[in-house]
């Protein structure tokens, strides 16, 4: 199924939150004409066994990603800021999952 229309459809990234999960996880990509079609196609392709409770579809062109080669520049400065580590904070039990 490699029709000219399919090649022109934008690429969408699919994220699914499972029944047991608290976060959405990237499941894959698909081509669709618009967000509504992408959502329906994502449901059919990535949640066939009813394992999801929520689906996000995001145009791939809207995602800005860091370059793995820039890892040191982006993440090393955080290592010297120990106050950013959660070990300094007590989380009340009523907060639950964070």
Residue pairs with C-beta under 8 A, 6 or more apart in sequence:
5 33
6 31
7 31
9 31
9 32
9 33
10 31
10 32
10 59
10 60
10 61
11 29
11 30
11 31
11 59
11 60
11 61
12 29
12 30
12 31
12 32
12 35
12 38
12 42
12 57
12 58
12 59
12 60
13 26
13 28
13 29
13 57
13 58
13 59
13 60
13 63
14 26
14 27
14 28
14 29
14 30
14 38
14 42
14 45
14 46
14 55
14 56
14 57
15 24
15 25
15 26
15 27
15 55
15 56
15 57
15 58
16 24
16 25
16 27
16 42
16 46
16 47
16 51
16 52
16 54
16 55
16 56
17 23
17 24
17 25
17 52
17 53
17 54
17 55
18 25
18 51
18 52
18 53
19 51
19 52
19 53
22 97
24 54
24 56
27 42
27 46
28 45
28 46
29 60
30 38
30 41
30 42
30 45
32 38
32 41
32 57
35 57
35 59
38 57
39 55
39 57
42 55
42 57
43 52
43 55
46 52
46 55
47 55
66 74
78 84
82 88
91 98
